[in-house]
Amino acid sequence: MAANYQSVGNHLTIPAPELVSSGGVVIVGSIAGVALGSAAAGEPVDVAVTGIWELPKVGAQTLSLGEPVYWDSTADLVTETASDNTRLGTVAKAAGPGVATVAVRLVSI
């Protein structure tokens, strides 16, 4: 193994940008992931940056398999709306209107 290898990169330990709850979406700059534990602002938190996660979505939207999705940090919901939102990943299982969650495959930004 090369001497400069650090890790697989599936999880990062970063300072929590604000109070985060386990399972919540964390956005720091271009890092988007899901918190693996809870942490107060500034405290270290492990964040998964890969994998498929079931996350809350805008109930009225129809999200199709393979569609890019974004995180609306004001509403704390996955949305198909790119404007003013951070790219989170790709829909891994379609979810129609009236469905409260969607499976999202996280993507490295």
Beta strands, then each sheet from edge to edge (+ up, - down):
strand 1: 11-15
strand 2: 25-28
strand 3: 31-35
strand 4: 44-48
strand 5: 52-56
strand 6: 68-72
strand 7: 77-79
strand 8: 86-93
strand 9: 101-106
sheet 1: 1+ 4- 3+ 2-
sheet 2: 5+ 9- 8+ 6- 7+
end
